[in-house]
Amino acid sequence: MRAVFRTRISRQLATAPDPELTALYEELLAPEPENTSSQRIEADVVIPMILRVGGRELRLFSTITTFGTPMDITIDEIAIESYYPADTASAAYFTT
């Protein structure tokens, strides 16, 4: 999951630099040393997630919807991330 956030924030910083986000990235998400494996997530539309909750693995995917344009100051940074079950077992967890 760390790879997902690392990729997403790297992309965000490349298009819209922000000192607070840069500090967060450097503190928590900076790439691992070269001698350790690091997975990079290239998905722009759907991002897979696996969460462990109470001994169960929930398989989800998320999408991000961004509103506005760079010219629209009031909503140019609003984004909504939605999570959906990726299989029937995960869907059952949320319906029971």
C-alpha positions in Angstrom: 0.0 0.0 0.0 2.9 2.3 0.6 3.9 2.0 -3.0 0.4 3.3 -4.0 0.7 6.4 -1.9 4.4 6.9 -2.9 3.4 6.9 -6.6 0.4 9.0 -6.2 2.1 11.7 -4.1 5.2 11.7 -6.4 2.9 12.4 -9.4 1.0 15.1 -7.4 4.2 16.8 -6.4 5.5 16.8 -10.0 2.4 18.7 -11.2 1.7 20.9 -8.2 4.7 21.3 -5.8 3.7 21.8 -2.2 6.2 22.3 0.8 4.0 20.4 3.3 3.3 17.5 1.0 7.0 17.4 0.2 7.9 17.2 3.9 5.3 14.4 4.4 6.7 12.5 1.4 10.3 12.8 2.6 9.4 11.8 6.2 7.1 8.8 5.5 7.2 7.8 1.9 10.6 8.5 0.4 11.8 5.6 -1.8 13.5 2.8 -0.1 17.3 2.2 -0.5 18.2 0.7 -3.9 19.1 -2.7 -2.3 15.5 -3.3 -1.2 12.6 -4.1 -3.5 10.1 -1.4 -4.2 7.0 -1.8 -6.2 5.8 1.1 -8.3 2.1 1.4 -9.1 1.4 2.8 -12.6 -2.4 2.7 -12.5 -4.0 6.1 -13.1 -7.6 5.0 -13.1 -8.0 2.1 -10.7 -5.8 1.4 -7.7 -5.9 -2.1 -6.1 -5.9 -2.2 -2.3 -5.7 -5.1 0.2 -6.6 -4.3 3.8 -6.3 -6.7 6.7 -9.2 -6.3 9.2 -9.9 -8.7 12.0 -7.9 -11.5 10.4 -9.6 -11.1 7.0 -8.2 -9.7 3.8 -10.5 -7.2 2.1 -9.7 -6.7 -1.5 -10.8 -3.3 -2.8 -10.1 -0.9 -5.6 -10.2 2.8 -5.5 -10.8 5.6 -8.0 -10.1 9.3 -7.6 -12.4 11.9 -9.1 -10.9 15.4 -9.3 -13.1 18.5 -9.8 -12.3 21.8 -11.3 -9.6 23.2 -13.6 -6.4 25.1 -12.8 -8.3 28.3 -13.6 -11.0 27.7 -11.0 -9.4 28.6 -7.7 -12.3 27.5 -5.5 -12.4 23.9 -6.5 -9.0 23.1 -8.2 -7.8 20.9 -5.3 -11.0 19.0 -4.5 -10.7 15.2 -5.1 -12.9 12.4 -3.9 -11.5 8.9 -3.5 -14.0 6.1 -3.6 -13.4 2.5 -2.5 -15.3 -0.5 -4.0 -15.1 -4.2 -3.1 -13.0 -6.1 -5.7 -14.6 -9.6 -5.0 -17.7 -11.1 -3.5 -16.1 -12.0 -0.2 -15.1 -8.4 0.3 -18.5 -7.2 -0.7 -20.1 -9.6 1.8 -18.0 -8.0 4.6 -19.6 -4.6 4.0 -23.2 -5.9 3.6 -23.3 -7.9 6.8 
